[in-house]
Amino acid sequence: MTAPDLDRLGNVRTDWTLDEARALFALPFNDLLFQAQRIHRRNFDPNRVQVSTLLSIKTGACPEDCAYCPQSVRYETGVGREELLDLGEVIEAARAAKGNGATRFCMGAAYRNPKPKQLEQIKAMVREVHALGLETCATLGMLTPEQARELKDAGLDYYNHNLDTSEAYYGEIITTRTYQDRLDTLQAVRDAGLAVCCGGILGMGETDLDRVQLLHTLATLPQHPESVPINQLVQVEGTPLHGLPPLDPLDLVRTIATARLLMPKSYLRLSAGRNDMSDAVQALCFLAGANSIFYGERLLTTPNPGRSRDEELFARLGLSAERSSANGADPDADDPAPCVDRPAARAPA
């Protein structure tokens, strides 16, 4: 494995070699974090964090066999089947999210792929949430090119469709759709003009090489995802992955830092699993380049730190919530331009 070319770090590239990605991942921990924070400051205010809220608009009874998911109909996890929420419930939740400081509202439905009637209802939700001045995001399973265009026309800003893990390890986690199915949906989303939210899950029994290969796949897409969620597996009794050894927190931090170097302008979201992370681990993740989180006590069906805990953590770290993430700008910041290798003093949230 050759030494990484540190002089090229910070350039937006989609031609990374796997060997280059492995070399970055293998840097001494302190060197890796130093480089990641340096590049992070070139593109973002290091003390601002974008805040999103995720609402499950349709829960349970998913026909897929994703080994991590408590919503699969194939596993006994205690998650009941719920129909698509009413429009009024979604609007109420979106208003509350905005009042709590969220700038993006994400709607998740446990579908393999949405049917026409379901998509019509979801498009109405998107229109109403968009009218509230929130960025809109949805995760609904696989999409056809036409469905992606319909969602775009309804006002959807982002579509989330995770790759979950490396292509080599993927078959150990999911058999009901292929890796290429996921890549095809990402292409349909991109072709429709939607921003892409795509990441993965750590702690599913994968190797370091699998983690690097996942990041390499994301970083060599024709265009980097605008948002990259990095999830830590939340083990749920009844799923095949329940009982695995817990993820080493430093592996999580190392993965985030590598992602920051490979995708310097993408938002990196510290997503599922934060409820099991110490404040110190989360602080290291922010240092490594994470700059987005989900607010709220639940992520679909699994627990998430409550708002008060996040506010306390932000205050301790001198972080504040980004007021508007439209085009990556913050109109309430003293200097809306990206920080260049310098700290910024901000009032805590």
Residue, then its C-alpha position, 0 to 999 in steps of 0.5 A: m500500500t503506497a503512502p497517501d498524497l496529502d498534497r492533493l487532499g481537499n480536492v473534489r475527486t471521483d477518481w480515487t483508487l481503492d489503494e489511495a482510500r486504504a492508505l488514508f484509512a490506515l493513517p496513524f489516528n492522530d494524523l488522520l484526524f488532523q488531516a480530516q479537521r484541516i480539510h473540514r475547515r476549508n469547506f465548513d464552519p467547524n462549529r456549525v452542525q446541520v440538524s434534521t428530523l426523521l419521521s417514520i410515515k409508514t412503519g413495519a411489514c417491509p418485505e425485504d430481508c435486511a438483516y439489521c432492520p426491525q421493520s422486516v416482516r421476516y423477523e419477530t421484533g415487536v414492531g407492528r404494522e402501521e399504515l401511511l400517516d395522515l397528511g395532517e399528522v405529518i404537517e404537525a410533526a414537520r412544524a414541531a421539527k422546524g420549531n425545534g431547530a431542524t432545517r431538513f425534514c426526512m420522511g421514511a416509509a418501510y417499502r420495497n418500492p412505493k406503489p402509485k397510490q402511495l406515491e401520490q399521498i407522499k407527494a402531497m406530504v412533500r408539497e406541504v412540508h416544502a411550503l413550511g420552508l423546510e428542506t425535504c427528504a424521503t426514503l421510500g425504497m427503490l424508485t423508477p426514473e419516473q417516480a424520482r421525477e414526480l417527487k422532484d416536481a412535488g418539491l423534494d430536495y433530497y432522496n436517501h438510499n443507502l448502500d449499507t456496506s461494501e458490494a463484497y459483503y452486501g450479500e451477507i446482509i441483504t438478499t431481496r435486492t441487489y447492489q446494482d438495484r441500489l445503484d440504479t435508484l441512486q442514478a434515477v435520483r440524480d438524473a431527476g435533479l434530486a440531491v443524494c443522501c447515501g451512506g452505510i452502517l458500521g458494526m454489521g460484522e464487516t471488515d475494515l476493507d469493507r468499510v473502505q470499499l463502501l467509502h470508495t464506492l461513494a467517493t467514485l460515484p459520478q458526483h459525490p452524495e451531498s449528504v453521507p449518513i454514517n450509521q452505527l448498527v443499533q442491535v434489535e432483538g429478533t434481527p439476525l445481527h442481534g448479539l454481534p460484538p459492539l463496534d469499536p468507537l475508534d473504528l467509527v471515528r476513523t471511518i468518518a475521518t476517511a469519508r471527510l478526506l474522500m468527500p470533502k464537500s459532503y455533509l457527513r451525518l452522524s446518524a443511527g447509534r448515537n444513543d449508545m455513544s458517549d459524549a466523548v465519542q461524538a466529540l471525536c466524530f465532530l472533530a473527524g468531520a461529521n457535521s450533521i445529526f438527527y434531532g428527536e427521540r426516535l429514528l424510525t423505530t430505534p432510540n435517539p438522544g433527546r433534544s435536551r441531551d443534544e443541546e447540552l452536548f452542543a453547549r459543552l462543545g461550543l457547537s450551534a445548529e445551522r440555521s439554513s442548509a440551503n446550498g450549504a449557506d447559513p444566513d445567520a452566520d457572521d461570515p457565510a463563506p466556508c471557513v479556511d483553516r481557522p476556528a469560528a466563535r459561535a454562541p452555543a445552541 
